[in-house]
Amino acid sequence: MPDFVKALRSFRYAIRGIFQLFSTENNAKIHLIAGILAIFLGLSLGLSRIEWCILIIQITVVFAAEAFNSAIEKLSDVLSPEHHPVVGILKDIAAGGVLLVAAGSVLTGILLFLPRILDLLS
């Protein structure tokens, strides 16, 4: 039983971290809004099961990248409160990772949604 309690406790901490991410990080809020809009668009356009899988994976990867980036930034701020050039580079690299994932998600969204939107317009 104690392992089960530990597992439940770790889920509670993880959920608290997710709420912390979306309540305090502006970029995470932007990604959340974009994800919700993508879900509504997917519902409106009737995505297939595999397309839904792709969309869900993309949304989740963006959220995870934003969470890792935010954690790196906060840890860096604690370890080096004053400006340090290497810490700045680390933060830039982490932010660049989020940008790469977000750009890939936008391209995936274009591939998923644009043909259906064009079909509706024609």
N, C-alpha and C positions, 0 to 999 in steps of 0.2 A: 503493500500500500504506500509506503513512503516515496517510492519512485513515481507512482502515479500523482501524488501530491506535488512532487518537484516538477513534473511535466506540466501540470495545471498552472503552477506558479510561473513557469517560464513562458507559457502562453500569455498569461496576464501581463507580464513584463513586455512581451513583444507587442501585444495590442496597445499597451500604454505608449510604446515607442511609435507605433503607427499614428496614434492620435496626436502625439507630440509633433511628429513630422508635418502632418497636414494642418495643424493649428498654428504652427510657428514659422514655417518655411514658405516664403512667398512663391518660390518656383514650384514647390510641391503643390501648392494650391492651383497654380496655373496648369500643371500637369493633370491634376484631379479634374478640373473643369474640362480640359481637352479630352480626357478619358471618358467622362460622362457624355460629352457631346458625341464622341465616336460610338459609344454604345447606343445612344438614341438614333444616330444615323444608321448604324447597323440594323437596328430594329425596323427602321423605316424602309430600308432597302432590301430586307429579307436575305441576309447573308446565309450562306450554307453552313453546315456544321464545321467543316474544315476552316472556312473563313472566320467563323467565330473563335475557333481555337487560335488561329493566327492573331486575331485582334486582341484576345485576352492575354496571350503571351506578350505581345508588344506593350500593352498597357502595364502589365505587371513588371516587365523588365525596366521600363521607364521609372516606375515607382521605386523599384529596388535600387536603381542607379542613383536616383535622387536621395534615397535614404543613406546609401554608402557615402555619397558626396557630403551630405550634411553631417554625418558622423565624423568624417575626416576633418571637415572644417572646424567642428566644435572641439575635437580632440587637439587639433593643431593650435587653436586659440588658448586652450588650457596649458599645453606644453610650452608654448612660446607666445606669451601675451604681447611682447614687443615684436615689431616687424623683423622677420628673418627671411633673407632671400630664398633659402631652400624651402622653408615652410610656404612661402608664396608660390613657388614652383609646384609644390605638392598640391596646393589648393587649385592651381590652374589646371593641372593634369586631371584631377578629380572632376572639376567642372567640365573639362573637355570631354571626359568620358560620358557625362550626362548628355552633352550636346551631340555626341556621335550617336548615342542610343536614340535620342529624341529625333534626330534627323532621319535615322533609319526607320523610325516609327511613322514619321510623316510620309516617307516614300512608300512604305507598306500601305498606309491609309490611302494614298493616291491610287495604288494598284488595286486595292480592294473596292474603293468607292467610285472612282472616276468613271470606269466603264458603265456602271449601273446608272450614275447620274446622267451621263451622255445618252444612254438608252432612253431615260425618262424625257429628256429634252428633245429627242428626235421623233 
